[in-house]
Amino acid sequence: MTLHQLSIGDSAVVKNITDPNLAVMLNEYGILPGSLITLAGKAPLGDPLCIQTPETQVSIRKGDAAQIWVEEISE
């Protein structure tokens, strides 16, 4: 599943980032494979999305979120 398929409030572990440029940008924010993230919110039209880690919040485009493969954590 990709990040943009999560619902608001869902948590997941990043498994892979398929776009190398996006991977470099997210790495600067501490988001890399193995990171725990939560989908904190979506804009009214679904783009951009706000993802939260224990350290930061980052807004990304829906198209970029489709490049981030995650494994949802069931609670």
Rosetta blueprint (number, residue, H / E / L):
1 M L
2 T E
3 L H
4 H H
5 Q H
6 L L
7 S L
8 I L
9 G L
10 D L
11 S E
12 A E
13 V E
14 V E
15 K E
16 N E
17 I E
18 T L
19 D L
20 P H
21 N H
22 L H
23 A H
24 V H
25 M H
26 L H
27 N H
28 E H
29 Y L
30 G L
31 I L
32 L L
33 P L
34 G L
35 S L
36 L E
37 I E
38 T E
39 L E
40 A E
41 G E
42 K E
43 A L
44 P L
45 L L
46 G L
47 D L
48 P L
49 L E
50 C E
51 I E
52 Q E
53 T L
54 P L
55 E L
56 T L
57 Q E
58 V E
59 S E
60 I E
61 R L
62 K H
63 G H
64 D H
65 A H
66 A L
67 Q L
68 I E
69 W E
70 V E
71 E E
72 E E
73 I L
74 S L
75 E L
